[in-house]
Amino acid sequence: MLADIADAPPVHRDPMNRAAPPKAAAPERRLRLLSCNILAGASVQRYSEYLTRSINAVLPGRNKLDNLDRLAEVLPQFDVIGLQEADAGSLRSGFLNQTRYLAETSGMPFWSHQPNRPMARLAHSANGLISRLEPSSVLDYPLPSRIPGRGALLARFGEGNDALAVMIAHLSLSAPARARQLAFIAEVLQDYPHAVLMGDLNTDAGSNEMRHLFARSNLTPPPHPTPTFPSWKPRRALDHILTTDAIHLDKVWALPQAFSDHLPLAAEIRLPNHVAPRAHKLRR
């Protein structure tokens, strides 16, 4: 079974958040989601900077922390956040777990991460989950790829058919690799009628591999393309928040703030009452 090959990373309660949750919080009927490729905190404003500022890829800097602080100010507007290219704690981040830092700085109570692609001690990319909702479980799936290092993090909120499943993924640059990865994701999510796939999928919704995803799963195509890349002049819709047809997608939009070379992608969804998970009322 697929679950047999998945590791279960720990879900952390933010130690900085010491306030007791409300005793009788009403179930949330609407949830706001955010997906963000944060490029390990680096900021890019033109293509030439990939070369001229390449040293930023391996060295820490105050500007990276300032960028994370700016993002942390935005996060409390959302209920579930998926990060891609968060550093798990290596030289380029000053050995800072960026997912944990963002959760603590924003006051969000739960976080987990899935480290991928370690490069000695220079760089260690990860998918990250930050949430005001407490997951019932988090599973860590390696994705098929000729070059190891791609993964998907699956957070479940609730149990059985009433669970909300949120998968966070960062797919390969190669179309054949993406096709294999999306086929795997479709197989995992077929057991969840209420599912969300979010992340940097490195392709637009009309590609062959995405059409195969929609044919093999209950995920539905986005209502319209939302360009997110490059952040300084967005033309390509590479980031996605996709939902199954049992979830009502109210709206999808890109945030105007550029925290990396991708704009963050946001969505608001509505869940059936029996699926709606409970949330800590921390939104300001």
C-alpha positions in Angstrom: 0.0 0.0 0.0 1.2 3.5 -0.6 1.0 4.5 3.0 3.6 1.7 3.8 6.3 3.6 1.9 5.5 7.0 3.5 7.4 8.3 6.5 5.5 10.3 9.1 7.3 13.6 10.0 6.5 15.1 13.4 3.9 17.8 13.7 5.2 20.5 16.0 3.2 22.8 18.2 4.7 26.2 18.1 6.6 26.6 21.5 6.2 30.4 21.2 2.4 30.2 21.1 1.5 29.7 24.7 -2.1 30.9 24.6 -4.7 28.2 25.3 -7.0 27.5 22.4 -10.7 28.5 22.8 -12.7 25.8 24.5 -15.7 26.0 22.1 -14.5 27.2 18.8 -17.0 26.8 16.0 -16.0 24.7 13.0 -14.6 26.8 10.1 -16.8 26.7 7.0 -14.3 28.7 4.9 -10.6 28.2 4.8 -7.9 30.4 3.3 -4.9 28.6 1.8 -1.5 29.9 0.7 1.2 28.3 -1.4 4.6 30.0 -1.6 8.0 29.0 -3.1 10.2 31.1 -0.9 13.6 30.3 -2.5 15.2 29.8 0.9 14.5 33.5 1.7 16.3 34.9 -1.3 14.8 37.8 -3.3 15.2 38.0 -7.1 14.1 41.0 -9.1 15.4 40.1 -12.6 16.8 37.1 -14.5 20.3 38.4 -14.5 20.4 38.2 -10.7 20.3 34.4 -10.8 23.9 34.8 -12.0 25.1 38.1 -10.5 23.7 37.2 -7.0 24.4 33.4 -7.2 26.5 33.7 -4.0 23.3 34.2 -2.1 22.4 30.6 -2.9 25.0 29.4 -0.6 25.6 32.1 2.0 23.3 33.4 4.7 22.4 37.1 5.0 20.3 39.6 6.9 18.3 40.3 3.8 17.0 36.7 3.8 15.8 37.0 7.4 14.2 40.4 6.6 12.4 38.7 3.7 11.1 35.9 6.0 9.9 38.5 8.5 7.9 40.3 5.7 6.3 37.0 4.8 5.5 36.2 8.4 3.4 39.3 8.6 1.2 38.0 5.9 0.7 34.4 7.1 -1.9 35.0 9.9 -4.4 35.9 7.2 -4.4 32.2 6.2 -5.4 28.9 7.8 -3.1 26.4 5.9 0.2 27.4 4.3 2.3 25.3 2.0 6.0 26.2 1.5 8.4 25.0 -1.2 12.2 25.6 -1.2 12.2 26.4 2.5 15.7 25.7 3.9 15.7 22.9 6.6 18.8 24.3 8.3 22.0 24.6 6.3 24.8 27.2 5.6 22.7 29.3 3.2 20.0 30.0 5.9 22.5 30.3 8.8 21.4 26.8 9.9 17.9 28.1 10.5 14.9 25.9 10.0 12.9 28.4 8.0 9.5 26.6 8.3 9.8 26.7 12.1 11.0 30.3 12.1 8.0 31.4 10.0 5.5 29.5 12.2 6.9 31.0 15.4 7.3 34.5 14.0 3.8 34.6 12.6 2.2 33.0 15.7 0.8 30.0 13.9 0.4 27.0 16.2 1.4 24.0 14.0 4.2 23.3 11.6 5.9 20.3 10.0 8.4 20.0 7.2 9.8 17.5 4.7 13.5 17.9 4.0 14.6 17.1 0.5 17.8 17.4 -1.7 20.5 17.9 0.9 23.7 19.4 -0.7 26.4 18.6 1.9 25.9 21.4 4.5 25.5 24.2 1.9 21.8 23.9 1.1 18.9 21.7 2.3 15.5 22.3 0.6 12.3 21.3 2.2 8.5 21.4 1.7 6.9 23.0 4.7 3.4 23.0 6.3 2.3 25.9 8.6 -1.3 25.7 10.0 -3.7 27.1 12.5 -5.5 23.7 12.2 -4.1 20.7 14.0 -3.4 17.9 11.6 -4.6 14.4 12.6 -1.6 13.0 10.7 1.2 14.1 8.3 2.8 11.7 5.8 6.0 12.2 3.9 6.1 10.7 0.3 9.2 10.6 -1.9 8.2 11.3 -5.5 9.5 9.3 -8.4 12.4 10.9 -10.2 15.6 9.9 -12.0 17.4 12.3 -9.6 16.3 11.7 -6.0 15.2 14.7 -3.9 11.6 15.5 -4.8 8.8 14.8 -2.3 5.3 15.5 -1.3 3.9 16.2 2.2 0.4 15.1 2.9 -1.5 16.6 5.9 -4.8 15.1 7.0 -7.3 17.1 9.1 -9.9 14.6 10.5 -10.5 11.0 9.8 -12.0 8.8 7.1 -14.1 10.2 4.3 -14.7 13.3 6.4 -11.0 14.2 6.4 -9.6 17.1 4.5 -6.3 16.1 2.8 -3.8 18.8 1.8 -0.8 17.8 -0.2 2.2 20.1 -0.7 4.6 19.4 -3.5 7.4 20.8 -5.6 7.7 19.0 -8.9 10.7 18.5 -11.3 11.7 20.7 -14.2 11.5 17.7 -16.6 8.1 17.0 -18.2 8.6 13.2 -18.1 9.5 13.3 -14.4 6.5 15.6 -13.6 4.2 13.1 -15.4 5.4 10.3 -13.2 5.1 12.4 -10.1 1.6 13.6 -10.9 0.5 10.0 -11.6 1.8 9.1 -8.2 0.0 12.0 -6.6 -3.2 11.1 -8.3 -3.0 7.6 -6.9 -2.4 8.8 -3.4 -5.2 11.3 -3.5 -7.8 9.0 -5.0 -8.7 7.8 -1.5 -9.7 11.4 -0.4 -12.9 12.9 -1.6 -12.0 16.2 0.0 -8.4 16.9 -1.2 -6.2 19.9 -2.1 -3.0 19.8 -4.0 -0.9 23.0 -3.7 2.6 23.9 -4.7 5.1 24.8 -7.3 4.2 22.2 -10.0 6.6 23.8 -12.6 4.0 23.6 -15.4 0.8 25.3 -16.4 -2.7 23.7 -16.1 -2.9 22.9 -19.8 0.2 20.7 -20.1 -0.1 17.1 -21.0 0.9 15.9 -17.6 -1.6 18.1 -15.9 -4.4 16.9 -18.2 -3.5 13.4 -17.2 -3.7 14.4 -13.5 -7.2 15.7 -14.0 -8.2 12.5 -15.9 -6.9 10.2 -13.2 -8.1 12.0 -10.1 -11.0 14.1 -8.8 -8.9 17.2 -8.9 -10.4 19.9 -11.1 -8.6 22.3 -13.4 -8.3 25.9 -12.1 -11.1 28.3 -13.2 -8.4 30.6 -14.8 -4.6 30.8 -15.0 -3.0 32.9 -12.3 0.5 33.9 -13.3 3.0 33.8 -10.5 6.4 33.5 -12.2 8.6 35.5 -12.5 7.6 37.6 -9.5 8.8 40.8 -11.0 6.8 40.4 -14.2 4.5 37.3 -13.8 3.6 35.6 -17.0 3.5 31.9 -16.2 1.1 30.1 -13.9 3.4 27.5 -12.4 2.0 27.5 -8.9 -1.3 25.9 -8.2 -4.0 25.3 -5.6 -6.2 22.5 -6.9 -9.2 21.0 -5.2 -11.4 18.0 -5.7 -15.0 18.6 -7.0 -16.4 18.0 -3.5 -14.7 21.3 -2.4 -16.1 24.6 -3.5 -13.3 26.9 -4.7 -14.5 30.5 -4.1 -11.5 32.4 -5.5 -7.8 32.2 -6.4 -5.4 35.1 -6.5 -1.7 36.0 -6.4 -0.5 38.2 -3.6 1.2 41.4 -4.9 4.1 41.0 -2.5 7.2 39.4 -4.0 9.1 37.4 -1.3 11.1 35.3 -3.9 11.1 34.7 -7.6 7.5 33.4 -7.4 4.5 35.3 -6.2 2.5 33.6 -3.4 -0.7 32.0 -4.6 -3.8 32.2 -2.3 -7.2 30.6 -2.4 -10.4 30.6 -0.4 -12.4 27.3 -0.2 -15.7 26.2 1.3 -16.0 22.8 2.9 -19.2 20.8 3.7 -20.1 21.3 7.4 -19.2 17.7 8.3 -15.7 18.1 6.9 -14.9 21.5 8.3 -12.0 21.1 10.7 -11.7 23.1 13.9 -9.3 26.0 14.0 -7.5 28.1 16.7 -8.9 31.6 16.5 -5.7 33.4 16.1 -6.5 35.5 13.0 -5.9 39.1 13.5 
